[in-house]
Amino acid sequence: MDIVHHLHGYLATYGYVAILAIVGMESAGIPMPGETVLVAAAILAGEGKLHLYGVIGAAAAGAILGDNCGYWVGREFGFPIAYRYGRYVRLDERRLKLGQYLFMKHGGKIVFFGRFIAILRAFAAFLAGVNRFNWERFFLFNAAGGIVWATIFGSGGYLLGRAFEAYARPVGVAALIGAVIAFFVGARFVRYHEQALEEEAERALPGPLVQPRR
């Protein structure tokens, strides 16, 4: 089944509640296509089927609420859960150590910019809790990241939807191909730097993982 058409039908039925729920679940650490749902909903807004401000607001609210749930779980129960079961969601020991290293050096920045990186979008809040990052600072950077992320991707999807409505189909196909190429180039760039950061974290924190202090 075409995932885009499937999402469009789902969003047309459940609207902003679906956006809030799916983005919230992804932000809390449950594997869900939050960013895809945001862009699909914004495209519908560009076609006049949803309101852009509603899409951005629902996505931002879902990101903030979900991240705070993930933070709480991480703070209260996180390290044993992550250490024992993290490998099942691609959160292995190297990535857990990377999380510790990042929060030691750049806690606020990783909460904010993690919203824009696929693997960190799902686990940054959980890792912030696991690593005992200050909640007030977490909330500030998290809310800012969620609002900026929802605005950028929501506006981008909205303009894309408008473009599909305004231009001939070949132009839309060319734009889609360009977007796919940009995605894969960006993913390769992020993966390269993720590996470099994992190696840097291993040098800074050699040996087995240690649970952060309260």
N, C-alpha and C positions, 0 to 999 in steps of 0.2 A: 504493500500500500504506500502511496506517495505520502511521505511524512508531512510535507508542507500542507497538502490538502487536508490531511487528517487533523493537523493542528488548527487550521483555519475553521474546520467544522466544530471542533471542540471549543475554540475561543468564541465562535459565533453563538454557541449555546450557553456557555458559562461566563463569558466575558471577563470582567475585572477580578472576580473571585478566583477564576482559574489562574490568572497571572499571579496574583498574590500568593496562592497556595503552592504553585509549582516553583516559583522563585524562592519562596520561604523554605520549602523542603530542601531544595538544592543548597541554600545557604546554611541550613542546619546540618548538612553533611550527607543527605540522602541523594544518591545519584539520580538527578532529574535534569531535563534540558532547559534550564531556566533562561539562559541567554537566547536560545532558539525561540522559546515562547515569547520573550520580550520583543524580539525582532519581528516575529510573525504577527503579533498583536499590533505592533506599530505599522506594519504594512497594511493591515486591515484599517487602521486609523487613516492612513493615507488614501485609502479607497472610500473613506467616509462611513465605514461600518462600526468604528469605535471612535472614542475621543482621545486625542493624543495626551492631554493632561491626565486623563483617567488612567491610561496605560502607564505613563511614567510614574504617577502617584502610586498605583498598585504594585508596580515592580519595586520601587524604592521602599515602600512599606514592607513588602515581603522580604526584601534583602535585610532590612534592619531587624525585623522580628525574628527571622530565621537565624541570623547571625547571633543574636542575643541568646537564643535557645542553644545554639551550638557552643557558645562561650560558656554558658552555665553547665552544660553537660561536661565539657572539657575540664572546667575548673573543679567540679565535684567528683567526677569519676574518670577523668580523661586518661591519665597516664597508663594505668593498668589495662584499660580497654584498648587504647591505641597500640600499646606494645604487643598485646596478645592477638588482637583481631585486625589491626590496621592493614596487614598485608592483603586482606581480602578486598579492600577498596583502594589498592595501589598506594597505601600509606605505610611503606616498609620502614625498616630501621634507618636507612639512609635519609629518607624524607623526614622522619621524626627528628633525627639529629639536625637536619637542615632547618626544621622549624625552630628548634632550640637556639641554634646559632643566629637565625634571622631576628628572633625576638630579643636576644641579648643585644644585638647591634642596632636594629632598625624596627622596633616594635610598631610604632605608629605608622611608618611608611608601608610596612608589609600588610597591615590591616587595610590601609587605604588602597594601595595598588594591587593587593591580592584580589580585589573585586574584579580586576580586568584580566586575570590569568586563570585559565580553566581549572587546573588542579587546586590552586589556592582559593579560588572562589568557593569551592565546596568545603575546604578544610581550614581556612585561615582563622575563622572564629573559634573553631574547636581547638586549634593549636594555641590560639591566644589564651584560652582558658587553661589548657594543659600546662602552659608555660607561665601561669600566674601573672599575665599582663594586667596592669592596673585597669579596673573596669571603667572608670571615668574617662581615661584616655582612649580606651577601646571604643566606648560608645561614641565619642566625638569623631574619631577617625573613621569608624565604621559607618556612621550616619552620613558623613561627608562622601565617603566612597560610594555608598549605595545610591545617593542622590545623583552624583556626577555620572556614575555608570548608567543608571536608568535614563538620564537625560541624553547622554551621548548616543547610546544604542537605540533608544526610543526615537530620537530625532532622526537618526540615520535610517532606521526602518521606515519611518513616516515618509521621508523624502524619496526613498526607494519605491515605496508604494505609489507615490505621486508620479514618479518617473514612469512606472509601468503603465499608469493610466494615460500619461500624456504622450508617450512616444510609441513608435511602431515596435512590433514584437522583436525584430532583429536587434534593435538597440537595447531592448531589455535583456535579451539573451547575452549580448556582448557584455553588458554590465554585470550580469550574473557570473559569467565566466571569469571576468576580472576580479570579482569579489572572492570567488573560490581560490584563484591563484594567490591572491593576497593573503587569504586565510592560511594556506599551506606554507607559504614563505614565512609568515609570522609565527606559525606553530614550530617550524624548524628553528627559527631564531630563539624562541623561548626555551625549547628543549636543549639547545646548545648551552645557553646560559644556566639552565637548571643543573646540568651536569657539572659545570664549572663551580657553581655554588655548593653543590654536594661535596665536591673534593675539598673546597675551602673549609666547609664545616667539619669535615673529617680531620683536617689538620688542626683546627682550633679546638675540637672536642674529641681527642683520640680515645679509643677504648669503648667499653660498653656504655649504653645510655644510662643516664642518672636522672631520677625523678626530680623535677624542680622543687625548691623549698616553698612552703606556704608563706 
